[in-house]
Amino acid sequence: MAIFSARTVGFVATILFTLFVMVTPASTKGLSLVRDSEIENTILSYSAPLFTVAGLDASAVNVHIINDSRINAFVAGGLNLFVNTGLLMLGENPDSIVGVIAHETGHLAGGHLARTQEAVKNATTESIIAYVLGAAAILSGRSDAAEAIIGTGNAVAQQSFIRYSQTQERSADQAAVRYLEATGRSAAGLLNLFHQLEDQELLIAERQDPYIRSHPLTRDRIHFVENFISNAKYHVKPWSDEELLAHRRMVAKLFAFIYPPSKTLRIYHEGDKSLKARYARAIAYFRIPDLEKAIAEINSLISEQPEDPWFLELKGQMLFENGHIALSIPPYERAVGFRPEEALLRLGLARALIEMNETECNEKAIEHLIAATQFEPHYAEHWHFLGIAYGRNGQLPQSSLALAEASLLSGNLVEAEYHAEKAKRGLKVGSPSYLRAEDIALSAKHNNH
């Protein structure tokens, strides 16, 4: 599917736009969450070993990517890892990304977020981001913006979500270098990032990266990491060719989807025959749109790596979004066949099947979407399209229930209650589906008053 969510979450989109107009007027038109299975898996390959050595359940890590060019990452609401695209695109290798994730893992394992866990334990991804952005506004001196962003009054806003004490910063640093050492990685990336951010401490708050405002640097912290590296087993640990390729693919993919195609084609020019450059050009041509050139580039990659699910997914997306629905299904099906556990791949295939508007295709779409909701039960898009598929299949009570789930996850409580009550009228009283609809209706009604 598209790297950016098919439907922008209205609540968050409005909040983010407001914040960056107020805090950083030179920033872009707004912000969105990014969903992409390939990139999420790459980040998980960095974070999971760190979570494991920290004694946390790595299998429960949820990765959330925020489209923001500034350097930032944070953990919140349990094992939720939020990473800005600005951090993901920093550097020629993953050192800095892994260093920051190790530091954030130190905060999480150290219980530094305990004071806010009750407030966010049942929060949606969108509301967690709202709390964090409210905290960033506070740290920049804009408590008025923070109150508007968080939407729950100044008392809550003053409970800064990501503002840590120097003691906690030292503790997280100490934990981070231990975790890096335990996973066979060097702390050099964390040190390099500290040096890059050091000059920003002299900037006014509005121009600083959020990571500086929430994680104030000191020379003592930098010296600590320097001393650790001088005595560490892993002074510099090279990344494998496979790891570097995954990183470069991620950077090229993000660059090509975020920046204008003209800039992508200038940076990843035709003379560059590397995999990352062809990947970026395929996306740039797709966005122009120049489908002929886009398909030629992606086909060249698939011919070399015919079992790569991400190349196949991109080809399916190209064809689907250019109206070649039937042609998009085979590459999507192959991608799902190679990675059946990836909910987003199933969602992309299901959307194409739904658009075929044929009974057999619609029934297949329902199967894929049910699997997607099982793999990712908290992602509204899966439930939204499941509701559409059920509706086209004439299963109206099930459609209403799925739409109620989607609305609840999106924070649209009025719609959630409406669809849940509608579902109840067609479901068997006392059945599991009826009871779920009743739960949604009661939850929506309670939280809307």
VONUZA-626993 format. One record per residue (C-alpha): residue in three letters; y, x, z. Coordinates in steps of 0.1 Angstrom, whole numbers, padded with zeros to 4 digits, always signed. Each point is the difference from the previous one (the first is absolute). Example, Ala and Ser with C-alpha at 12.3 -4.5 7.8 and 13.67 -1.06 7.14 Angstrom:
BEGIN
ALA-0045+0123+0078 SER+0034+0014-0007 
END
This chain:
BEGIN
MET+0000+0000+0000 ALA+0036+0010-0001 ILE+0008+0028+0024 PHE+0027-0022+0015 SER-0010-0033+0015 ALA-0001-0028-0025 ARG+0021-0022+0022 THR+0027+0016+0021 VAL-0001-0012+0036 GLY+0033-0019+0002 PHE+0006+0005+0037 VAL-0004+0038-0001 ALA+0017+0004-0034 THR+0032-0017+0013 ILE-0001+0020+0032 LEU-0005+0033-0017 PHE+0028-0006-0025 THR+0024-0010+0028 LEU-0009+0031+0021 PHE+0005+0025-0028 VAL+0032-0015-0011 MET+0013+0003+0035 VAL-0015+0033+0010 THR-0002+0020-0033 PRO+0022-0016-0026 ALA-0011+0026-0026 SER-0036-0011+0002 THR-0019-0020-0026 LYS-0001-0037-0007 GLY-0023-0008+0029 LEU-0035+0009+0012 SER-0035-0013-0005 LEU-0034+0006+0013 VAL-0023+0019-0024 ARG-0037-0008-0004 ASP-0022+0023-0020 SER-0036+0008+0008 GLU+0000+0035-0014 ILE+0030+0011+0021 GLU-0012-0018+0031 ASN-0033+0018-0003 THR+0017+0033-0004 ILE+0021-0006+0032 LEU-0031-0011+0019 SER-0017+0033-0010 TYR+0028+0017+0019 SER+0003-0023+0030 ALA-0036-0009+0007 PRO-0011+0035+0012 LEU+0031+0002+0022 PHE-0007-0034+0015 THR-0036+0010+0007 VAL+0008+0032+0018 ALA+0026-0019+0020 GLY-0028-0023+0012 LEU+0013-0030-0019 ASP-0020-0023-0023 ALA+0007+0015-0034 SER-0018-0029-0018 ALA+0027-0024+0014 VAL+0029+0019-0014 ASN+0023-0022-0022 VAL+0022+0018-0025 HIS+0034-0015-0009 ILE+0022+0016-0026 ILE+0038-0007+0000 ASN+0020+0006-0032 ASP+0027+0022+0015 SER+0010+0035-0012 ARG+0009+0012+0034 ILE-0024+0020+0021 ASN-0016-0022+0026 ALA-0033-0011+0015 PHE-0010-0019+0031 VAL-0029-0017+0018 ALA+0003-0034+0015 GLY-0018-0032+0011 GLY-0034+0017+0005 LEU-0014+0023-0027 ASN+0026-0008-0026 LEU+0013+0030-0018 PHE+0033-0005-0019 VAL+0010+0027-0025 ASN+0031+0002-0022 THR-0004+0010-0036 GLY+0026+0027+0006 LEU-0024+0018+0023 LEU-0030-0005-0023 MET+0019+0016-0029 LEU+0012+0030+0021 GLY-0014+0034-0010 GLU-0026+0015-0023 ASN-0029-0006+0025 PRO-0008-0025+0028 ASP+0010+0024+0029 SER+0031-0018+0011 ILE-0015-0035-0003 VAL-0030+0011+0021 GLY+0023+0017+0025 VAL+0021-0032+0005 ILE-0031-0022+0002 ALA-0015+0024+0027 HIS+0033-0003+0019 GLU+0000-0038-0002 THR-0036+0000+0011 GLY+0011+0019+0030 HIS+0024-0028+0009 LEU-0027-0026-0005 ALA-0027+0018+0020 GLY+0025+0008+0027 GLY+0008-0036+0006 HIS+0037+0004-0009 LEU+0001-0034-0016 ALA-0016-0018+0029 ARG+0033-0016+0010 THR+0002-0018-0033 GLN-0036-0009-0006 GLU+0002-0034+0016 ALA+0029-0009-0022 VAL-0018+0009-0032 LYS-0037-0004+0006 ASN+0000-0033-0020 ALA+0028+0009-0023 THR-0003+0001-0038 THR+0006+0032-0019 GLU+0033-0014-0011 SER+0013-0007+0035 ILE-0011+0034+0012 ILE+0021+0016-0027 ALA+0029-0023+0010 TYR-0003+0013+0036 VAL+0000+0036-0012 LEU+0030-0005-0023 GLY+0018-0017+0029 ALA-0006+0031+0021 ALA+0012+0022-0028 ALA+0032-0020-0002 ILE+0005+0004+0038 LEU-0005+0038-0003 SER+0027+0000-0027 GLY+0024-0018+0023 ARG-0002-0034-0017 SER-0013-0023+0027 ASP+0015-0029-0020 ALA-0022+0008-0029 ALA-0030+0005+0022 GLU+0004-0035+0016 ALA+0002-0016-0034 ILE-0030+0019-0012 ILE-0023-0006+0029 GLY+0012-0036+0003 THR-0009-0004+0036 GLY+0032+0010+0018 ASN+0015+0031+0014 ALA-0024+0002+0030 VAL-0029+0006-0022 ALA+0020+0022-0024 GLN+0008+0024+0029 GLN-0037+0007+0005 SER+0001+0027-0026 PHE-0032+0000-0018 ILE-0003+0036-0011 ARG+0024+0019+0022 TYR-0019+0026+0020 SER+0010+0022+0029 GLN+0000+0038-0003 THR-0030+0001+0023 GLN-0019-0023-0023 GLU+0011+0021-0030 ARG-0014+0031+0016 SER-0032-0018+0009 ALA-0004-0013-0036 ASP+0006+0035-0013 GLN-0026+0015+0023 ALA-0025-0026-0010 ALA+0008+0004-0037 VAL-0007+0037-0002 ARG-0033-0006+0019 TYR-0010-0027-0024 LEU+0009+0021-0030 GLU-0020+0030+0014 ALA-0030-0022+0007 THR+0000-0014-0035 GLY+0003+0035-0015 ARG+0036-0004-0012 SER+0030+0022+0006 ALA+0031-0012+0018 ALA+0022+0018-0026 GLY+0008-0033-0017 LEU+0014-0015+0032 LEU+0021+0031+0006 ASN+0013+0000-0036 LEU+0010-0036+0004 PHE+0018+0008+0033 HIS+0020+0027-0018 GLN+0009-0023-0028 LEU+0012-0026+0025 GLU+0018+0024+0023 ASP+0032+0000-0021 GLN+0001-0038+0001 GLU+0007+0000+0037 LEU+0036+0010-0010 LEU+0004-0031-0021 ILE+0015-0033+0012 ALA-0027-0025+0009 GLU+0005-0021-0031 ARG-0010+0029-0023 GLN-0029+0013+0020 ASP-0036-0008-0008 PRO-0014-0025+0024 TYR-0025+0026+0013 ILE+0028+0020+0014 ARG+0016-0029+0018 SER-0033-0011+0016 HIS-0015+0035+0005 PRO+0029+0023+0010 LEU-0007+0036-0008 THR+0007+0029+0024 ARG-0004+0038-0005 ASP-0026-0001+0028 ARG-0022-0023-0020 ILE+0003+0022-0031 HIS-0008+0031+0021 PHE-0030-0017+0015 VAL-0015-0006-0034 GLU+0009+0035-0012 ASN-0018+0015+0030 PHE-0030-0022-0005 ILE-0004+0010-0036 SER+0003+0037+0008 ASN-0031-0003+0023 ALA-0018-0027-0019 LYS-0033+0003-0018 TYR+0014-0016-0031 HIS+0033+0017-0008 VAL-0001-0013-0036 LYS-0029-0021-0011 PRO-0001-0005-0038 TRP-0008-0034-0013 SER-0029-0005-0023 ASP+0005-0006-0037 GLU-0012-0036+0005 GLU+0024-0006+0028 LEU+0029+0014-0019 LEU-0008-0021-0030 ALA-0001-0031+0021 HIS+0034+0009+0014 ARG+0015+0007-0034 ARG-0014-0032-0014 MET+0016-0019+0029 VAL+0034+0016-0005 ALA-0001-0006-0038 LYS-0010-0036+0004 LEU+0027-0007+0026 PHE+0026+0018-0021 ALA-0009-0019-0032 PHE+0001-0034+0017 ILE+0031+0006+0020 TYR+0024+0019-0024 PRO+0011-0012-0034 PRO-0024+0008-0028 SER+0026+0023-0017 LYS+0000+0022+0031 THR-0038+0000+0002 LEU-0003+0010-0037 ARG+0025+0028+0006 ILE-0018+0015+0030 TYR-0035-0007-0013 HIS+0008+0009-0036 GLU-0024-0002-0030 GLY-0005+0037+0001 ASP-0017-0002+0034 LYS-0037-0009-0006 SER-0010+0001+0036 LEU-0018-0031+0015 LYS+0030-0008+0023 ALA+0024+0001-0029 ARG-0021-0022-0023 TYR-0004-0024+0030 ALA+0037-0002+0005 ARG+0007-0004-0037 ALA-0025-0029-0002 ILE+0018-0018+0027 ALA+0035+0008-0016 TYR-0011-0014-0034 PHE-0015-0030+0017 ARG+0033-0007+0017 ILE+0022+0004-0031 PRO-0021-0019-0013 ASP-0018+0019-0028 LEU-0036-0012+0004 GLU-0013+0020-0029 LYS+0010+0033+0015 ALA-0009-0011+0035 ILE-0035-0009-0010 ALA-0004+0032-0020 GLU+0009+0021+0031 ILE-0022-0020+0024 ASN-0029+0000-0025 SER+0002+0038-0002 LEU-0004+0002+0038 ILE-0029-0025+0001 SER-0018+0019-0027 GLU+0000+0030+0022 GLN-0007-0019+0032 PRO-0018-0032-0010 GLU-0009-0009+0036 ASP+0035+0004+0015 PRO+0008-0035+0014 TRP+0038+0006+0002 PHE+0003+0009-0037 LEU-0021-0031-0009 GLU+0022-0022+0024 LEU+0031+0013-0017 LYS-0013-0008-0035 GLY-0009-0035+0012 GLN+0035-0005+0014 MET+0016+0012-0032 LEU-0020-0025-0021 PHE+0004-0028+0025 GLU+0038+0003+0004 ASN+0004+0002-0038 GLY-0018-0033-0005 HIS-0034+0014-0011 ILE-0019-0018+0027 ALA-0035+0000-0014 LEU+0003+0037-0009 SER+0011+0008+0036 ILE-0032-0013+0016 PRO-0025+0027-0011 PRO+0020+0029+0015 TYR+0007-0019+0031 GLU-0037-0009+0003 ARG-0010+0037-0004 ALA+0025+0010+0026 VAL-0014-0025+0025 GLY-0035+0011-0009 PHE+0008+0036+0011 ARG+0019-0010+0031 PRO-0011-0035+0011 GLU+0014+0004+0035 GLU+0036+0003-0014 ALA+0016-0034+0006 LEU+0030+0007-0023 LEU-0023+0007-0030 ARG-0017-0033+0006 LEU+0034-0017+0002 GLY+0010+0015-0034 LEU-0032-0012-0016 ALA+0002-0034+0016 ARG+0036-0006-0013 ALA-0012+0008-0036 LEU-0030-0023+0004 ILE+0022-0028+0013 GLU+0023+0003-0030 MET-0029-0005-0023 ASN+0000-0036+0012 GLU-0037-0004-0005 THR-0023-0015+0026 GLU-0025+0029+0000 CYS+0028+0026+0003 ASN+0017-0020+0028 GLU-0032-0001+0020 LYS-0003+0038-0004 ALA+0036+0003+0012 ILE-0008-0020+0031 GLU-0030+0023+0008 HIS+0022+0031-0004 LEU+0029-0014+0021 ILE-0024-0011+0028 ALA-0012+0036+0001 ALA+0036+0012+0000 THR+0009-0021+0029 GLN-0030+0013+0019 PHE+0010+0036-0007 GLU+0037-0006+0007 PRO+0004-0033+0019 HIS+0036+0007+0009 TYR+0014+0004-0035 ALA+0017-0032-0012 GLU-0004+0006-0037 HIS-0038-0003+0002 TRP+0003-0034+0016 HIS+0028-0012-0023 PHE-0020+0006-0031 LEU-0032-0014+0016 GLY+0020-0031+0006 ILE+0009-0001-0037 ALA-0036+0006-0011 TYR-0013-0027+0023 GLY+0026-0024-0013 ARG-0009+0006-0036 ASN-0036-0006+0010 GLY+0008-0034+0015 GLN-0008+0011+0035 LEU+0033-0012+0014 PRO-0007+0001+0038 GLN-0011+0036-0003 SER+0030+0008-0022 SER+0023-0014+0027 LEU-0017+0020+0027 ALA+0003+0032-0020 LEU+0037-0007-0006 ALA+0005-0007+0037 GLU-0015+0034+0008 ALA+0023+0017-0026 SER+0031-0018+0014 LEU-0009+0009+0036 LEU-0004+0037-0009 SER+0033-0001-0020 GLY+0018-0014+0030 ASN+0008-0033-0017 LEU-0009-0023+0029 VAL+0012-0032-0015 GLU-0022+0004-0031 ALA-0029+0012+0021 GLU+0001-0032+0021 TYR+0004-0022-0031 HIS-0030+0015-0018 ALA-0022+0001+0032 GLU+0007-0037+0007 LYS-0008-0008-0037 ALA-0032+0020+0002 LYS-0011-0019+0032 ARG+0002-0033-0019 GLY-0027+0011-0024 LEU-0023+0021+0022 LYS-0028-0012+0022 VAL+0012-0005+0035 GLY-0015+0026+0023 SER-0011+0023-0028 PRO+0010+0037+0002 SER+0026-0005-0028 TYR+0014-0030+0017 LEU+0004+0019+0033 ARG+0016+0029-0018 ALA+0025-0024-0016 GLU+0007-0015+0034 ASP+0006+0035+0015 ILE+0025+0009-0028 ALA+0018-0033+0004 LEU+0003+0004+0038 SER+0010+0037-0003 ALA+0027-0008-0026 LYS+0014-0029+0020 HIS+0000+0020+0032 ASN+0017+0031-0015 ASN+0025-0021-0019 HIS+0015-0016+0031 
END
